[in-house]
Amino acid sequence: MTPRLTSLPTPRLTPLLRLLILTQLAFNIGFFAVLPFLAEHLGRTIGMAGWLVGLVLGLRTFSQQGLFVVGGALADRYGVRPVVLTGCALRIAGFAWLGYADRTWTVIGAVLLIGFAAALFSPAVESEVARQAVLREAAGEGPRTRVLALFTVAGQAGAFVGPLLGAALLAVDFRAVCLAGAGVFVLVLAGHAVLLPQHIPGRRRVRVRGGLRNLARNRTFLALCCGYGACLLAYNQLYLALPAEVERATGSQAPLAWLFALSSLLVVTAQLPVTRWAGERLAPRRSLAAGLLLTAAGFAAVAAARPADRTGTAALLPAALLVVLLTLGQMLVAPVVRARVPDLAEDGRLGLYTGALSSVSGLIVLLGSAATGTLLDADLPPAVPWLALAAVPVAALAVLPRPAPGSAPAPGSAQPSATAAREIPSRE
C-alpha cells in the first residue's frame, strides 16, 4: 500500500511544486522497481562473473551521479521542461533495452542510458524544487526546509513502493519488471508533457560556458559538498558495511530487508516532524552538526558491541540502532544542505550547483567506499573499521561552512535569502 503523503502535516504547495514532488515519487517507484533485482539477474540469468556485475553497477552509478553536473548545466541553459522530458524518454528506452539485453555490451549500454537519463531529469527537478522553496520562503509561507523535506519523503516513499512492485512482477520474469519500470516513466513523460510549463516564471536561461570556473572557486560551496559527501558516505554503509555485519551476526542477508524497511518508514513518517522541530530549535549549522554526530554515534554503537562477537537475533540490535541513527542523521542533514545551495549558487546557475552537489559528493562516496571495503576486508581488530567510519562524520564537522554574517535566518524564521531577493521581482 502506498504511503499517503497527504496524511502528513504538509505545507501548502503551488501546482508546480505539487507536480515536481509527485514526480520524485514516480521517479523512485519506477527506478526501484528494477534496481534491487538487477545484480541477481545479471549473475544468475545472464551468467556474468561477480567482478563484471560490480563493474556494471559501478558504471550505472558513474553515468548518473557523475554526470549530474552536466544535467544541471543543461537545465540552466535550456530550461526544466525539455531536459526532464528528454530524461524520461531516455529512461524509457533504457529500461526497455535492459529488459531484452542478454549480452555484456547490450547490458552496459542499457545501464549507461538509464544512468544518464537520471543525470538529466533529477538535477532539473531538484533545482526547481529548491528555487520554488526559496520563493515560497521569501513570500512568508514557511521555511524552505519543509518543502525540501517533503521532497525527500516523496522520494523515500517511492523507494519503499518500487521494490514491492518489482518483487510482484518478478514472478513473471525480469523483463516484465523492466517494462513496468518503463511504463511508469511513460506515465511521467505524458503527465509532464501536459502539465509542466514551457517557461517557468523567474527562471532565466544562461550560457553553459563559464559556470564551472566560478563554481570551482566557491570555497564555501565546495566545503558544503565535502560535508554532505561525508554524510552520504556514512549513509551508504547501509549497502556496504551493514550487510557484512548482518551476515556476521545471523549468517544470512534476510534481516536486511527489514532493516531497509525500517529506514524507509522512518523517513516517510518522521522526516517532516524532524525538519519542523530542527527548524524551530536549531540553527542550520547546528542541525548539520547534530546530524553528523548522530551518524557517528551509530557507528560507535556497533564498534562498542563488536569485541563481544555475539551472534543471533539479539546481535542485530546494534545494527538496528545504526540504521535508526544513520537515518535520523540524514534526515537532519539533507534538507538543510539542499536549502543552503540556492544561497551559494550564482544567479541563474542553480541547476549547475545542484548537480555539482550530487557529483562531488558522489565522487567522495565512490572513493570512500573503496577505502571502507579495504578496511572491512583487512585483518584488524573488529571495532577498528567501525571506529574509522565513526571518525568520518566527526571530521566533517571541521569543514562545515559557516554562514556569512547576517545571512542565516533564525530558527523557525522565513527570512528571504539573497537568491530569493533576486528572484522575487520576476515572480508574476
Residue, then its C-alpha position, 0 to 999 in steps of 0.5 A: m500500500t502506498p504511503r499517503l503523503t497527504s496524511l502528513p502535516t504538509p505545507r501548502l504547495t503551488p501546482l508546480l511544486r505539487l507536480l515536481i514532488l509527485t514526480q520524485l515519487a514516480f521517479n523512485i517507484g519506477f527506478f526501484a522497481v528494477l534496481p534491487f533485482l538487477a545484480e541477481h539477474l545479471g549473475r544468475t540469468i545472464g551468467m556474468a562473473g561477480w567482478l563484471v556485475g560490480l563493474v556494471l553497477g559501478l558504471r550505472t552509478f558513474s553515468q548518473q551521479g557523475l554526470f549530474v553536473v552536466g544535467g544541471a548545466l543543461a537545465d540552466r541553459y535550456g530550461v526544466r521542461p525539455v531536459v526532464l522530458t528528454g530524461c524520461a524518454l531516455r529512461i524509457a528506452g533504457f529500461a526497455w533495452l535492459g529488459y531484452a539485453d542478454r549480452t555484456w555490451t547490450v547490458i552496459g549500454a542499457v545501464l549507461l542510458i538509464g544512468f544518464a537519463a537520471a543525470l538529466f531529469s533529477p538535477a532539473v527537478e531538484s533545482e526547481v524544487a529548491r528555487q520554488a522553496v526559496l520563493r515560497e520562503a521569501a513570500g512568508e509561507g514557511p521555511r524552505t526546509r519543509v518543502l525540501a523535506l517533503f521532497t525527500v519523503a516523496g522520494q523515500a516513499g517511492a523507494f519503499v513502493g518500487p521494490l514491492l512492485g518489482a518483487a510482484l512482477l518478478a514472478v513473471d520474469f525480469r523483463a516484465v519488471c523492466l517494462a513496468g519500470a518503463g511504463v511508469f516513466v511513460l506515465v511521467l513523460a505524458g503527465h509532464a508533457v501536459l502539465l509542466p510549463q514551457h517557461i517557468p516564471g523567474r527562471r532565466r536561461v544562461r550560457v553553459r560556458g563559464g559556470l564551472r570556473n566560478l563554481a570551482r572557486n566557491r570555497t564555501f560551496l565546495a566545503l558544503c559538498c565535502g560535508y554532505g559527501a561525508c554524510l552520504l558516505a556514512y549513509n551508504q554503509l547501509y549497502l556496504a558495511l551493514p550487510a557484512e555485519v548482518e551476515r556476521a551476526t545471523g549468517s544470512q542477508a534476510p534481516l536486511a530487508w527489514l532493516f531497509a524497511l525500517s529506514s524507509l518508514l522512518v523517513v516517510t513518517a518522521q522526516l517532516p516532524v524532524t525538519r519542523w522541530a530542527g527548524e524551530r530549535l536549531a540553527p542550520r549549522r547546528s542541525l548539520a552538526a547534530g546530524l553528523l554526530l548522530t551518524a557517528a554515534g551509530f557507528a560507535a554503537v556497533a564498534a562498542a558491541r563488536p569485541a563481544d562477537r555475539t551472534g543471533t537475533a539479539a546481535l542485530l540490535p546494534a545494527a538496528l540502532l545504526v540504521v535508526l541513527l544513520t537515518l535520523g542523521q540524514m534526515l537532519v542533514a539533507p534538507v538543510v544542505r539542499a536549502r543552503v545551495p540556492d544561497l551559494a549558487e550564482d544567479g541563474r546557475l542553480g541547476l549547475y550547483t545542484g548537480a555539482l552537489s550530487s557529483v562531488s559528493g558522489l565522487i567522495v562516496l565512490l572513493g570512500s567506499a573503496a577505502t571502507g571495503t579495504l578496511l572491512d576486508a583487512d585483518l584488524p581488530p573488529a571495532v577498528p573499521w567501525l571506529a574509522l567510519a565513526a571518525v568520518p562524520v566527526a571530521a566533517l564537522a571541521v569543514l562545515p561552512r559557516p554562514a556569512p554574517g547576517s545571512a542565516p535566518a533564525p530558527g523557525s524564521a522565513q527570512p528571504s535569502a539573497t537568491a530569493a531577493r533576486e528572484i522575487p521581482s520576476r515572480e508574476 
